[in-house]
Amino acid sequence: MELELMLNYGTTAVWGIIFFYVIFRFFRSIRIVPTKVAYIVERLGRYHKTLGPGFHALLPFIDKVTFIHHLKEETIDIPPQECFTKDNVKVEVDGVMYIAVEDPEKASYGITNYRIATIQLAQTTVRSVIGTLDLDRCFEERDVISSKVVGALSEAGIVWGIKVFRYEIQNIVPPASVKDAMEKQVSAERDKRATISESEGIKQSRINKSEGIKMELINTSEGEKTRLINEAQGQAQAIKSIAEATAVSIEQVGEQIVAQNGIESIKMLVSQKYLSQIGLLGKEGTDIILPADLTKIDELLQSLGLEKK
């Protein structure tokens, strides 16, 4: 009896386990897929379909979710690696890559692990590209390196079911000795540019100063020229005015001479002028030329044409 009871309990436990396992499998066959996630379903070991976002019911014991892929863009760090440039300088390069699963089926069956594959392909491509560049160009042409890495990964991504958006180099670290030499070169270039800038400033200052002196001399000469022209024009105008006044005076004197008693008036004026000059003899430093006979003033006036014969 006891053995029979134990067998019954054992059988009940086995059937209970089987029952709960079947219930568990039925619950597992119901899948709710979130947004930007894809489930790969296999039926009896073969690819069946890809489940998108929403509610899905699978066949228990027949259908199985084998791969789950996130379709959002993800970041993959590329570990540092040693590369040799064209001029045989060893540098350490690392970067970061941005990819996303575009075809979940190819990402599941086209490659064993697309993340590891993209990292390795990115590293080999970086090594090959840097090997064609000198050290200085490696720092200057990061965009070229990134574009070539993205191009190589995009070709492979068609088979792997992924899309590579971009690749960015984070650091290019040369050896300590090369780094020191580069710092000295940069310092020398900076000093060179400072010296050139200073000399250019001195040169420009001297040019500006000479241009200022030149303009000052030109302005001075133009001013002197204008002054002389104005003075000459003023003197010419004065001479012209004097000549015109003299002509008028002579004309008036001539009119007075021909007028009544004109000769007597002229004789009186000349005599006054003559006698006034004689009066200057008493002054020191005055020289007067006197005629031989002061009493013959009529002859003097006659020699001037003022006395009638």
C-alpha positions in Angstrom: 0.0 0.0 0.0 2.7 2.5 0.9 4.5 1.8 -2.3 1.4 2.3 -4.3 0.7 5.6 -2.6 4.3 6.8 -3.3 3.8 5.9 -7.0 0.6 7.8 -7.1 2.2 10.9 -5.5 5.1 10.7 -7.9 2.9 10.4 -10.9 0.8 13.4 -9.7 3.9 15.5 -9.2 5.2 14.6 -12.6 1.9 15.6 -14.3 1.8 18.7 -12.2 5.3 19.7 -13.4 4.3 19.0 -17.0 1.1 21.0 -16.6 3.0 24.0 -15.2 5.6 23.8 -17.9 2.9 23.7 -20.6 1.2 26.8 -19.0 4.6 28.5 -18.9 5.2 27.8 -22.6 1.8 29.2 -23.5 2.5 32.4 -21.6 5.9 32.6 -23.3 4.3 32.3 -26.7 2.6 35.7 -26.1 5.1 38.5 -26.9 4.6 42.3 -26.7 7.4 44.0 -28.7 8.4 47.6 -27.7 9.0 50.4 -30.2 12.4 50.4 -32.0 12.9 46.7 -31.1 12.7 43.7 -33.5 12.3 40.0 -32.5 13.6 37.3 -34.8 11.3 34.2 -34.7 12.5 30.7 -35.7 10.0 27.9 -36.4 11.5 24.5 -35.9 15.0 25.9 -36.2 14.4 27.9 -39.3 13.9 31.6 -39.7 10.2 32.3 -39.7 9.6 36.1 -39.4 10.6 39.3 -37.7 8.2 40.7 -35.1 7.7 44.5 -35.1 6.3 46.7 -32.3 2.9 45.4 -30.8 1.2 42.3 -29.6 2.1 38.9 -31.0 1.1 35.2 -30.3 3.4 32.4 -31.2 2.9 28.7 -31.4 4.1 27.0 -28.3 6.9 24.5 -28.7 7.2 25.4 -32.4 8.0 29.1 -32.6 11.0 30.5 -30.7 12.4 34.0 -30.3 16.1 33.6 -31.0 17.4 37.2 -31.5 16.3 40.5 -30.1 17.7 43.6 -31.9 17.4 47.3 -30.8 16.9 49.5 -33.8 18.0 52.7 -32.2 21.3 54.4 -33.0 24.0 53.1 -30.7 27.5 54.2 -29.8 30.5 51.8 -30.0 33.9 52.8 -28.6 36.8 51.8 -30.7 39.7 50.8 -28.4 43.1 52.4 -28.7 45.5 50.8 -31.2 49.0 51.4 -32.4 49.4 52.6 -36.0 52.5 53.5 -38.1 52.4 56.6 -40.3 54.0 56.9 -43.7 57.1 58.4 -42.1 57.4 55.5 -39.7 56.1 57.2 -36.6 54.1 55.1 -34.2 50.9 56.7 -33.0 48.0 55.5 -30.8 44.6 56.1 -32.2 41.1 55.6 -30.7 37.7 56.6 -31.8 33.9 56.3 -31.5 31.4 54.9 -34.0 27.7 55.4 -34.4 25.7 52.6 -36.0 22.1 51.2 -36.0 20.6 47.9 -37.1 18.8 48.4 -40.4 17.9 44.8 -41.4 17.4 42.6 -38.3 17.4 39.3 -40.3 20.9 40.1 -41.8 22.2 41.3 -38.5 21.1 37.9 -37.0 22.4 35.6 -39.8 24.8 37.6 -41.9 27.5 37.9 -39.2 28.1 36.2 -35.8 28.5 39.5 -33.9 28.2 42.7 -35.9 29.5 44.8 -33.0 32.8 43.0 -32.8 33.0 42.8 -36.6 32.5 46.6 -37.0 35.1 47.3 -34.3 37.7 45.1 -36.0 37.0 46.4 -39.5 37.2 50.1 -38.2 40.6 49.4 -36.6 42.0 47.7 -39.7 40.7 50.5 -42.0 42.2 53.2 -39.7 45.6 51.5 -39.7 45.6 51.3 -43.5 44.6 54.9 -44.0 47.1 56.3 -41.5 49.8 54.2 -43.2 49.3 56.4 -46.3 49.7 59.7 -44.4 52.6 61.6 -42.8 52.3 62.4 -39.1 51.4 66.1 -39.7 48.7 65.2 -42.2 47.2 62.7 -39.7 46.3 65.6 -37.4 45.1 67.8 -40.3 43.0 65.2 -42.2 40.9 63.6 -39.6 37.8 64.1 -41.7 39.5 62.1 -44.6 40.2 59.2 -42.2 36.7 59.2 -40.8 35.1 59.3 -44.3 37.2 56.4 -45.5 36.3 54.3 -42.4 32.6 55.1 -42.9 32.9 54.1 -46.5 34.5 50.7 -45.7 32.0 50.0 -43.0 29.0 51.0 -45.1 30.0 48.4 -47.8 30.2 45.7 -45.1 27.0 47.0 -43.5 24.9 46.0 -46.5 25.7 42.4 -45.8 25.6 42.7 -42.1 22.2 44.5 -42.0 23.6 47.6 -40.2 24.1 51.3 -41.2 27.1 53.2 -40.1 26.3 56.9 -39.6 29.7 58.3 -38.7 33.1 57.6 -37.2 35.0 60.1 -35.2 38.7 59.9 -34.1 39.0 60.9 -30.5 42.7 60.9 -30.0 45.9 60.6 -32.0 48.7 60.2 -29.5 52.3 60.3 -30.8 55.4 59.1 -28.7 56.7 61.4 -26.0 59.8 62.2 -28.0 57.8 63.1 -31.1 55.4 65.1 -29.0 58.2 67.2 -27.5 59.7 67.8 -30.9 56.2 68.9 -32.2 55.8 71.3 -29.2 59.2 72.8 -30.0 58.3 73.2 -33.6 55.0 74.8 -32.7 56.8 77.2 -30.3 59.4 78.0 -33.0 56.6 78.7 -35.5 54.8 80.9 -33.0 58.0 82.9 -32.4 58.6 83.1 -36.1 55.1 84.5 -36.7 55.5 87.0 -33.8 58.8 88.2 -35.3 57.3 88.5 -38.8 54.3 90.4 -37.3 56.6 92.7 -35.4 58.8 93.4 -38.5 55.7 94.0 -40.6 54.4 96.4 -38.0 57.7 98.4 -38.0 57.8 98.4 -41.8 54.2 99.7 -42.0 55.0 102.3 -39.3 58.0 103.6 -41.3 56.0 103.6 -44.5 53.2 105.5 -42.8 55.7 108.0 -41.3 57.4 108.6 -44.7 54.1 109.0 -46.4 53.1 111.5 -43.7 56.4 113.5 -44.2 55.9 113.3 -48.0 52.4 114.6 -47.7 53.5 117.3 -45.3 56.2 118.5 -47.8 53.8 118.4 -50.7 51.3 120.4 -48.7 54.0 122.9 -47.6 55.3 123.3 -51.2 51.7 123.7 -52.5 51.1 126.3 -49.8 54.4 128.2 -50.7 53.5 128.0 -54.4 50.1 129.4 -53.7 51.6 132.2 -51.5 54.1 133.2 -54.2 51.4 133.2 -56.8 49.2 135.3 -54.7 52.1 137.7 -53.9 53.0 138.0 -57.6 49.4 138.6 -58.5 49.2 141.2 -55.7 52.4 142.9 -56.9 51.2 142.9 -60.5 47.9 144.3 -59.4 49.7 147.0 -57.3 52.1 147.8 -60.2 49.1 148.0 -62.6 47.3 150.3 -60.1 50.3 152.5 -59.6 50.8 152.7 -63.4 47.2 153.6 -63.9 47.4 156.2 -61.1 50.6 157.6 -62.6 49.0 157.8 -66.0 46.0 159.6 -64.6 48.4 161.9 -62.6 50.4 162.7 -65.7 47.3 163.3 -67.7 46.0 165.7 -65.0 49.4 167.5 -64.9 49.4 167.8 -68.6 45.9 169.3 -68.5 47.0 171.7 -65.8 50.1 172.8 -67.9 48.0 173.7 -70.9 45.5 175.4 -68.7 45.7 179.2 -67.9 48.6 180.0 -65.5 49.6 176.3 -65.5 53.3 177.0 -66.2 53.5 179.4 -63.3 51.9 176.8 -60.9 54.4 174.1 -62.0 57.3 176.5 -61.6 56.2 177.4 -58.1 55.8 173.7 -57.1 59.2 172.8 -58.5 60.8 175.7 -56.7 59.2 174.7 -53.4 60.4 171.1 -53.8 63.9 172.3 -54.7 64.1 174.7 -51.8 62.7 172.1 -49.4 65.5 169.7 -50.4 68.1 172.4 -49.8 66.6 172.8 -46.3 67.7 169.2 -45.6 71.4 170.2 -45.7 71.4 170.9 -42.0 70.4 167.3 -41.2 73.2 164.8 -40.6 73.6 162.0 -43.1 71.8 163.8 -45.9 73.6 164.4 -49.2 72.2 167.0 -51.7 73.6 167.8 -55.1 73.6 171.6 -55.6 74.0 173.5 -58.9 77.1 175.7 -59.3 75.1 178.9 -59.0 72.0 178.9 -56.8 70.9 182.2 -58.3 70.4 180.7 -61.7 67.2 178.9 -60.9 65.5 180.1 -64.0 68.0 178.3 -66.1 67.3 175.1 -64.1 63.6 175.4 -64.7 64.3 176.1 -68.3 66.3 172.9 -68.6 63.3 171.0 -67.2 61.1 172.5 -69.8 59.2 174.6 -67.4 60.6 178.0 -68.5 59.8 179.6 -71.8 62.8 180.8 -73.9 
